[in-house]
Amino acid sequence: MSLAFADNVQKVGTITVSNPAVAVNVILGWQPRYVRAYNVNNLVAYEYFAGMAAGKSLDNANDSDTQNSLNAAGSITLYAGRAAGAAVSGTVSVTAASSVVTGSSTNFVGELAVGDKVVVNGETRSVVSITSSTSMVVDKAYAASAATVALFDVAGKGPGVTLGTDICDTAADVVYWLAIR
């Protein structure tokens, strides 16, 4: 199996939780048939198989345990993606001469990534950092102020999987994930 083929059928990654109140979308470019997420801090593994409404968790999934208990929680669900030019959730406000974008009912952590190009009030910028679900910094200060307007994702997002708030449940938790097509 070549590396290029492997990249098309499986992906792995790590997420450090910044805001446990919001789900995190993992963009894969395809929808997986199997996903496993492991929260290193609370020692719980979560699995999703194609056809399930949502994933399940295996509590106390560390090496020293001889038996894991199945829990109904474990919200791993498929993420359909977002079309290019579509608005992200919530509204944003920007101030002239500032590069900070402040959101209301937004989920910057779960919907955007560093490097994404976004449009606010007709001004296109690149995301430099995402501080929280409601605050991020772009590469260039805005020329004009705008309040409670839509923020558009220029490129959109491919499909993938959403790791719910029961998986990413505490700030600074580390979650390892594996997705297989």
Secondary structure, DSSP 4 states (H G I P E B T S, - for coil): --HHHHHHHEEEEEEE-S-TTS-EEEE-SS--SEEEEEETTTTEEEEEETT-SS-EEEES-STT-S--EEES---EEEE--B-TTPBPSSEEEE-BT--EEEEES--HHHH--TT-EEEETTEEEEEEEEEETTEEEESS-BSS-EEEE-EEESS-B--EEEE-TTTS-STT-EEEEEEE-
